Each structure stands twice: as structure tokens, then as C-alpha cells.
């Protein structure tokens, strides 16, 4: 089998149903399967998704009794994947045309590819920033103390030519067989947030590349899946420990001081 599409669902039944349907409708010329991992939804997701797709042998569902977090749920799907590639896809996305086929073709044509991401679009089809430069202490200093604005912000590379980048967001995230072998699973210490940054960083440490492929497109209803994952207050509480894990305790506190001091200075002199 060519690819396994892994979708994590948490109280986003309608979005997930549309997402799965788009995979079935828009994917051609390759062998694929769809694995939905449900993180203890209370909206009847398991029953409704099973009713909608269980007759298709390409669909399978993993029901969890509680919310295990995004990274761990993705790993559950990866562990049972039959495909050579794994495509992590947010429940609040929809494929356009033969995006998945094109992504696999791109990855297969080049050596040393670890992760590939499509161009993400907003609901009105405008381009959504989906690429990061990996956050570091030096880049934090540049942005907050040295005036190099936007260096840590998400962006969308210009043009229609695939480009090598540092990190793509995890909303639509193709993992190659090379990455699965050299890097393996997502780090389950991240409940949500930073797991994509961490994986891309590990991919590059393993000598593989991360690529942005703008001639493939996915609509992303940004934030819809995350809002249902936890409350807004808990989202913030999840972000802090994830940042601490990613940076390490010392760098995390140094970054926090840089940001805090910059804000204080702006209040005094702004």
C-alpha cells in the first residue's frame, strides 16, 4: 500500500466526515487507507463515522476512551499503518484535486526527503501561512531585541516551485519511509503544540529534508480542530509545557525573559 492517512478526531464529527470524504473523492492512482483515531469524543463521532465509512475496507477507526493528546493519537495510527508513507491530516481540512498523489510523486522523485507539506488555503482560498523557521534563542533575540520582525512568524514561501524549508505545520504532514525509519514516531511528551516543530527538527538532524510543495493544496479551516481539543484556557496551559520540552528549561526561561523585557520596554518607550 502506498500511503496511510491518519486523522485525529476530538468532537469534530462533521469536519472529520468532510475530511475523510475529501480523501476518498480526491485521491486517485494510488493505494491508500484512512485511519481515524478518536480521542474520547462526546459528540457521537465514533458511531456516526463508523456508519458513514465502515463499509469501505480502506477505512478504520481507533476509539480511545479519553483524550490522549494529538501526538499519541497520531502514533496510534502510525503503528497500524499499512502504507509506506504516512500522511497526518487535521480533521479540519479538505483535500483539493489529487493533492495526495502529487505529494507522493514529489517525495518519491527525490532522495533524502523526510517530510513534505502542501500549500494550505483558507476557506476563501487565499494562501494560509504554514511554514516556520525553527525557533531558537538567537532568533528570539533578533525578533524581540534587534528589530528583525517576523522571523519567528509563520509564512508562505512565494512562487509555485517546491522549496526546502525548516518546518511545516502539522495540519497536513507527509512522512516518508526514510523518516519513519530514521526518526520514527512523534514525541508523545507533547500533548499538543510543538510536536510538528520537534519532528521537523529531528528529521533534519537525521540528514533528511523538509519540503513545501505549493502545487498541492489543502483547505484548512484553521483552529477548528484545536478549539475542540481543549478549552481556550487549556490550550494556553498546553502550550507552556510543550515549549519547555522543546527548548529545554534554561532556554525556555531565557526566551521568556527576552519576550517579557521587550514588552516592558515597548510600554515604557512606545
MARVEXKE-411552 format. One record per residue (C-alpha): residue number from 1; x, y, z. Coordinates in steps of 0.02 Angstrom, whole numbers. Each point is the difference from the previous one (the first is absolute). Last residue first. Layout:
BEGIN
ATOM   palo        u        v        w
ATOM    NUM        X        Y        Z
...
END
This chain:
BEGIN
ATOM   palo        u        v        w
ATOM    270      323     2651     1144
ATOM    269      139       45      122
ATOM    268      -67      -72      163
ATOM    267     -127     -122      -70
ATOM    266      121      -56     -136
ATOM    265      135      -29      130
ATOM    264     -116     -110      102
ATOM    263      -49     -103     -153
ATOM    262      182      -26      -46
ATOM    261       40      -52      179
ATOM    260     -137     -132       -2
ATOM    259       52      -71     -169
ATOM    258      184      -11       49
ATOM    257      -42      -69      172
ATOM    256     -111     -137      -74
ATOM    255      137      -47     -122
ATOM    254      123      -15      145
ATOM    253     -126     -104       97
ATOM    252      -25     -122     -145
ATOM    251      187       -6      -32
ATOM    250       31      -60      178
ATOM    249     -146     -124        7
ATOM    248       28      -86     -166
ATOM    247      -60       76     -163
ATOM    246     -125     -132      -58
ATOM    245      -50      -63      172
ATOM    244      -25      176       68
ATOM    243     -100       50     -153
ATOM    242     -112     -151       22
ATOM    241      -21       41      185
ATOM    240      -59      178      -44
ATOM    239     -111      -42     -148
ATOM    238     -109     -123       95
ATOM    237      -49      133      128
ATOM    236      -44      119     -142
ATOM    235     -110     -131      -82
ATOM    234      -75      -34      172
ATOM    233      -65      178       10
ATOM    232      -72      -10     -175
ATOM    231      -87     -164       42
ATOM    230       75     -163      -62
ATOM    229       -3     -103     -160
ATOM    228     -156       88      -61
ATOM    227       89      163      -34
ATOM    226      145      -96      -76
ATOM    225     -108      -78     -135
ATOM    224      -73      165      -59
ATOM    223      165       94       12
ATOM    222       22       35     -186
ATOM    221     -134      -64     -116
ATOM    220      138      -71     -109
ATOM    219      -28      -25     -186
ATOM    218      137     -110      -73
ATOM    217      102       35     -155
ATOM    216      140      -81     -100
ATOM    215       96      111     -122
ATOM    214       73       90      151
ATOM    213      111     -144       60
ATOM    212       92       51      158
ATOM    211      145     -116       42
ATOM    210       90      -65      154
ATOM    209      165      -88      -34
ATOM    208       90     -150       75
ATOM    207      169       -9       87
ATOM    206      -65      -75      163
ATOM    205       21      168       86
ATOM    204     -115       70     -135
ATOM    203     -136     -125       41
ATOM    202       23       33      186
ATOM    201      -34      185      -25
ATOM    200     -151      -40     -108
ATOM    199      -67     -114      135
ATOM    198       25      128      138
ATOM    197      -84      139      -98
ATOM    196     -147     -115      -38
ATOM    195      -16      -55      182
ATOM    194       10      182       56
ATOM    193     -184       12       48
ATOM    192     -109     -139       75
ATOM    191       27     -130      135
ATOM    190      186        8      -37
ATOM    189       87     -133      105
ATOM    188      -57     -122     -134
ATOM    187      147       40     -114
ATOM    186      -60      -43     -175
ATOM    185       54     -169      -64
ATOM    184      151      -59      -98
ATOM    183      148      110      -42
ATOM    182      111     -110     -110
ATOM    181     -124     -132      -61
ATOM    180     -158      105       -3
ATOM    179      102      142      -74
ATOM    178       64     -110     -143
ATOM    177     -176      -69      -31
ATOM    176      -61      179      -25
ATOM    175     -110      101      116
ATOM    174     -131      110      -84
ATOM    173      -67      138      113
ATOM    172     -163       92      -27
ATOM    171      -50       92      159
ATOM    170      171      -28       77
ATOM    169       72      168      -46
ATOM    168      153       -2     -112
ATOM    167      178       21       62
ATOM    166      173       48      -61
ATOM    165      -33       25     -185
ATOM    164       54      -76     -165
ATOM    163     -102       69     -142
ATOM    162     -126      -63     -127
ATOM    161      -28      127     -142
ATOM    160     -164       96       -8
ATOM    159       61      168       60
ATOM    158       16       78      171
ATOM    157       31      -98      159
ATOM    156     -146       13      122
ATOM    155       39       68      173
ATOM    154      -16      -42      183
ATOM    153       82      125      115
ATOM    152      169      -21       85
ATOM    151       95      116     -116
ATOM    150     -147      119       -6
ATOM    149       89      158       56
ATOM    148      189       12        7
ATOM    147       -1      140      129
ATOM    146      156      -47       97
ATOM    145      -80      -34      170
ATOM    144     -160      -96      -36
ATOM    143       29      -76     -171
ATOM    142      188      -21        1
ATOM    141        5      -58      181
ATOM    140     -133     -130      -37
ATOM    139      100      -55     -151
ATOM    138      153      -25      108
ATOM    137      -96     -100      131
ATOM    136      -69     -114     -135
ATOM    135     -167      -27      -86
ATOM    134        4     -107     -158
ATOM    133      -47      106     -149
ATOM    132     -181      -39      -31
ATOM    131     -111      -39     -149
ATOM    130     -190       -3       -6
ATOM    129      -58      175      -44
ATOM    128     -173      -17      -79
ATOM    127      -23       43     -183
ATOM    126     -171       68      -48
ATOM    125     -129     -131      -48
ATOM    124     -145       84       93
ATOM    123        3     -145      126
ATOM    122      185       34       30
ATOM    121      127      -95     -104
ATOM    120      146     -109       49
ATOM    119      138      -34     -127
ATOM    118       53     -180       18
ATOM    117      125      -74      124
ATOM    116      144     -121      -23
ATOM    115      103      -86      135
ATOM    114      157     -106       -4
ATOM    113       71       14     -175
ATOM    112      177      -69      -21
ATOM    111      -20      -44     -183
ATOM    110     -119       80     -120
ATOM    109     -129      -65     -124
ATOM    108      -95     -100      130
ATOM    107      -38      152      107
ATOM    106      -71       96     -147
ATOM    105     -104     -148      -60
ATOM    104      -67      -29      175
ATOM    103      -52      182       14
ATOM    102      -81       -4     -172
ATOM    101     -107     -151       44
ATOM    100      -52       82      163
ATOM     99      -52      161      -85
ATOM     98     -106      -81     -136
ATOM     97     -133      137       -5
ATOM     96      -19      100      161
ATOM     95        6      -88      169
ATOM     94     -107       60      145
ATOM     93       61       51      172
ATOM     92      -72       21      174
ATOM     91       34     -181       52
ATOM     90      185       32      -14
ATOM     89       97     -113     -117
ATOM     88      154     -103       39
ATOM     87       52      -88     -161
ATOM     86      102     -158       29
ATOM     85      103      -77     -140
ATOM     84       36     -184      -29
ATOM     83     -182      -35       39
ATOM     82      -61     -139      115
ATOM     81      -17      114      151
ATOM     80      -37      -86      166
ATOM     79      138       89       97
ATOM     78      -25      164      -95
ATOM     77     -181       12       59
ATOM     76       45      -22      182
ATOM     75      144      121      -27
ATOM     74     -122      134      -56
ATOM     73     -101      -26      160
ATOM     72      158       20      105
ATOM     71       48      161      -89
ATOM     70     -173       78       10
ATOM     69      -46      -29      181
ATOM     68      -64     -154       89
ATOM     67     -179       63       16
ATOM     66      -92     -142       87
ATOM     65      -89     -163      -46
ATOM     64       96      -16     -162
ATOM     63      -85      -65     -157
ATOM     62      111      -54     -146
ATOM     61      -96        4     -163
ATOM     60       38      -81     -168
ATOM     59      -39       46     -180
ATOM     58       70      -79     -158
ATOM     57     -121     -145       16
ATOM     56     -144      119      -37
ATOM     55     -157      -60       88
ATOM     54       60       85      159
ATOM     53      -12      174      -78
ATOM     52     -159       94       49
ATOM     51      -65     -112      138
ATOM     50      173      -14       77
ATOM     49       18      188       -6
ATOM     48     -168       25       84
ATOM     47       28     -126      138
ATOM     46      176       57       39
ATOM     45      -43      184       -7
ATOM     44     -147       -6      119
ATOM     43       39      173       68
ATOM     42       92      -54      159
ATOM     41      167      -34      -83
ATOM     40      125     -112       89
ATOM     39      150       37     -110
ATOM     38      -60      -78     -162
ATOM     37      138      -64     -113
ATOM     36      -56       -4     -181
ATOM     35      102     -112     -115
ATOM     34      -22       25     -187
ATOM     33       75     -120     -127
ATOM     32       91       25     -163
ATOM     31       49      -79     -165
ATOM     30       46      129     -131
ATOM     29      -73       56     -166
ATOM     28     -129      120       72
ATOM     27      -36       94      162
ATOM     26     -131      138      -10
ATOM     25     -161      -90       43
ATOM     24       62     -117      136
ATOM     23      110      132       81
ATOM     22     -137      130      -13
ATOM     21     -123     -118       85
ATOM     20      120      -22      145
ATOM     19       12      188       24
ATOM     18     -186       27      -15
ATOM     17      -33     -135      131
ATOM     16      135       74      110
ATOM     15      -78      172       -7
ATOM     14     -172      -68       46
ATOM     13       69     -107      141
ATOM     12      112      130       80
ATOM     11      -15      -54      181
ATOM     10      180      -60        4
ATOM      9       61      -81     -160
ATOM      8      178      -43      -49
ATOM      7       22      -40     -185
ATOM      6      133     -120      -65
ATOM      5       12      -26     -189
ATOM      4       96     -158      -41
ATOM      3       98       -1     -162
ATOM      2       62     -110     -143
ATOM      1      -63     -174       43
END
